Amino acid sequence: MTQLANLFSLSPAYSILTVAVAGGVGFIVGFLIKSGVIAKHKKRVLSVENEMLSSHSRILELEKQVTDLKSETAKLLNKDESLPSKLRVS
């Protein structure tokens, strides 16, 4: 019976080694999981940045169109005012 008990009880050296190996494996697994999460978040941030830049360029394009239309409207109004009164269409 004592031989069976001695078989299942580990010496302190094996216990320390087992705890050290388990700690090392846990650290490596945790590191890999955290690295994966960080990589996923970086990819998402880059995607959102690209989306934001494309939206901003679209806004600038639309603002330029509005400015061009306002300047064309102002030119047409100035031309209309400079026409002689008999040529104006009412």
N, C-alpha and C positions, 0 to 999 in steps of 0.2 A: 504494500500500500504506500509506503514512503517513497518507493521508486516512482510510482505513478504521480505522486504529488510533486516530486522533484522534476519530473518531466515537464509539467505544466507551469512551474514557477520559474521565472527567468531570473538570471543573475542581475544585479544592479547595472552592470556595464551594458547588457543587452537592453535594459529598460531605458537607459539614457540614450543609447543609440537609436532605439525605436522612436522615442520622443523627438530627437533631433531630425531624423528622416521625415517623420510626419510633419514637423514644423517647416522643414525645407520644401516639401511637396506642397503644403498648404500655401506657403509664400509664393511659390512659382505659379500655382493655379490662380491665386488671387491677383497676381501681377498680370497674368495673361487676360483674365476677365476684365480687369480695369483698363488695360491697354486697348482691348476691343471696344469697350464703351467709349473711351476717349476718341478713338479713330472714327467711330460712328458719329459722334457729336461734331467732330471737325468736318466730316463730309457734309453733314446737315448745315453747318454754319456756312460753308463755301457755297452750297446750293442756294441758301437764302440770300447771301451776298450777291450772287449772280442774278437772282431774280430781282433784287432791289436795284441793281445797276441797270438792268434792262428796262424796268419800270421808270426809273429816273430819266433814261435817255428818251423814252417815249413821251414823258411829260415835257421835256425840253423841246422835242420835235413839235408837239402840239402848241406850246407857247410861241414857238417861232411862227407857226402858221397863223395864230391869232394876231401876232404883231404885224405880219405881212398883210393880213386882211384889213387891219386897222389903218395901216399906212395907205393901202389902195383906196379905202373908203375916204380917207382924208384928201387924197389927191383928186378923187372924183368930185368931192364936194367943192374943192378949190376951183376945179375946172368949171363946174356948174356956176359958181359965183362970178367967174371972170367972163362968162359968155354975155354978149349984149342982151338987153332985156327983151328985145323982139324975137330973139332966137330961142329963148327959153321955152321949154314945154311945161304947161301947167298941169 
